[in-house]
Amino acid sequence: MRSFYGKLKLVVNKVNVPKEVKTYCPKCKDHEAHAVTLYKAGKRRALAVGERAHAREKKGYGGQKYALQHEFAKTTKKQTLRLKCKKCGYMRHKDGIRLRKLALV
C-alpha cells in the first residue's frame, strides 16, 4: 500500500478565490489591495515572425514541423491569476495550482 500513496497526485476540484486580496506590490514596495482576475491569453497575431515561419514550414509536401498531439495526458490546467494593484495599477501574474475549476467570489 505504501507505493500506491507515494504515486498519488493531488488534483483539486474547485477553489474559491476572493476578488480582492491584500498582498505585496513590488512597485509600491508595500502590501496593498489587489483586484484578482483570471488570466486569458490574447489573440494570436497571424503576421508575427514565428507564425509566418511555422506556416512556411508547414506549406507544401512533408507534413508538420513537429507531431500533432492527439491525446492529452493532463485532465486539468494550471490557472494563472492576474493581480492588479488598486493604488498604482501595476499588474503581475501569479501561477496557480492545478485544478479543475476556479471561482472568483
DOMAR-833465 format. One record per residue (C-alpha): residue in one letter; y, x, z; residue number from 1. Coordinates in steps of 0.25 Angstrom, whole numbers, plus 5000, padded with zeros to 4 digits. Each point is the difference from the previous one (the first is absolute). Layout:
// DOMAR-833465
{pt "A",{Y,X,Z},NUM}
...
END
This chain:
// DOMAR-833465
{pt "M",{5000,5000,5000},1}
{pt "R",{5009,5011,5003},2}
{pt "S",{5001,5005,4985},3}
{pt "F",{5004,4985,4996},4}
{pt "Y",{5012,5000,5009},5}
{pt "G",{5004,5014,4995},6}
{pt "K",{5002,4994,4986},7}
{pt "L",{5006,4987,5004},8}
{pt "K",{5014,4999,4993},9}
{pt "L",{5012,4992,5006},10}
{pt "V",{5006,4989,4991},11}
{pt "V",{5010,4991,5006},12}
{pt "N",{5000,4986,4995},13}
{pt "K",{5014,4995,5003},14}
{pt "V",{5012,5007,5007},15}
{pt "N",{5013,4993,5004},16}
{pt "V",{5012,5009,4998},17}
{pt "P",{5014,4997,5005},18}
{pt "K",{5011,4998,4990},19}
{pt "E",{5009,5009,5009},20}
{pt "V",{4996,5012,5008},21}
{pt "K",{5008,5010,5007},22}
{pt "T",{4996,5014,4996},23}
{pt "Y",{5006,5014,4997},24}
{pt "C",{5010,5002,4988},25}
{pt "P",{5001,5014,4995},26}
{pt "K",{5014,4998,4994},27}
{pt "C",{5006,4994,5013},28}
{pt "K",{4991,5009,5009},29}
{pt "D",{4998,4989,5009},30}
{pt "H",{4991,4988,5003},31}
{pt "E",{5006,4988,4992},32}
{pt "A",{4995,4986,4996},33}
{pt "H",{4993,5000,4986},34}
{pt "A",{4996,4989,4991},35}
{pt "V",{4986,5000,4996},36}
{pt "T",{4995,4996,4986},37}
{pt "L",{4988,5003,4992},38}
{pt "Y",{5001,5010,4989},39}
{pt "K",{4997,4996,4986},40}
{pt "A",{4999,5010,4989},41}
{pt "G",{5011,4998,4989},42}
{pt "K",{4997,4997,4985},43}
{pt "R",{4995,5012,4992},44}
{pt "R",{5009,5006,4989},45}
{pt "A",{4994,5000,4986},46}
{pt "L",{5009,5011,4996},47}
{pt "A",{4997,5010,5011},48}
{pt "V",{4995,5013,4995},49}
{pt "G",{4987,4998,5007},50}
{pt "E",{4997,4986,4994},51}
{pt "R",{5004,5006,4986},52}
{pt "A",{4990,5012,5002},53}
{pt "H",{4989,4991,5005},54}
{pt "A",{5002,4990,4988},55}
{pt "R",{5000,5012,4991},56}
{pt "E",{4986,5005,5006},57}
{pt "K",{4994,4986,4999},58}
{pt "K",{5004,4998,4985},59}
{pt "G",{4990,5001,4989},60}
{pt "Y",{4985,5004,5002},61}
{pt "G",{4995,5006,5012},62}
{pt "G",{5001,4990,5011},63}
{pt "Q",{5007,5001,5013},64}
{pt "K",{5007,5013,5006},65}
{pt "Y",{4991,4997,5013},66}
{pt "A",{4990,4990,5003},67}
{pt "L",{5004,4986,5003},68}
{pt "Q",{4996,4995,5014},69}
{pt "H",{4992,4988,4999},70}
{pt "E",{4995,4998,5015},71}
{pt "F",{5009,5003,5011},72}
{pt "A",{4994,5006,5013},73}
{pt "K",{5011,4994,5009},74}
{pt "T",{5001,4986,5004},75}
{pt "T",{5014,5001,5007},76}
{pt "K",{5013,5008,4997},77}
{pt "K",{5009,5007,5009},78}
{pt "Q",{5012,4992,5002},79}
{pt "T",{5013,5008,5000},80}
{pt "L",{5012,4995,5009},81}
{pt "R",{5014,5002,4995},82}
{pt "L",{5010,5002,5012},83}
{pt "K",{5015,4998,4998},84}
{pt "C",{5010,5004,5011},85}
{pt "K",{5009,4989,5003},86}
{pt "K",{5011,5010,5004},87}
{pt "C",{5001,5009,4988},88}
{pt "G",{4991,4994,4990},89}
{pt "Y",{4990,5012,4999},90}
{pt "M",{4987,4996,4995},91}
{pt "R",{4987,5007,5002},92}
{pt "H",{4985,4997,4998},93}
{pt "K",{4989,5000,5011},94}
{pt "D",{4986,5000,4995},95}
{pt "G",{4992,4989,5007},96}
{pt "I",{4985,4999,5003},97}
{pt "R",{4989,4995,4991},98}
{pt "L",{5000,4985,5002},99}
{pt "R",{4997,4987,4992},100}
{pt "K",{5012,4992,5004},101}
{pt "L",{5014,5004,5005},102}
{pt "A",{5009,4989,5006},103}
{pt "L",{5015,5002,5003},104}
{pt "V",{5004,4991,5012},105}
END
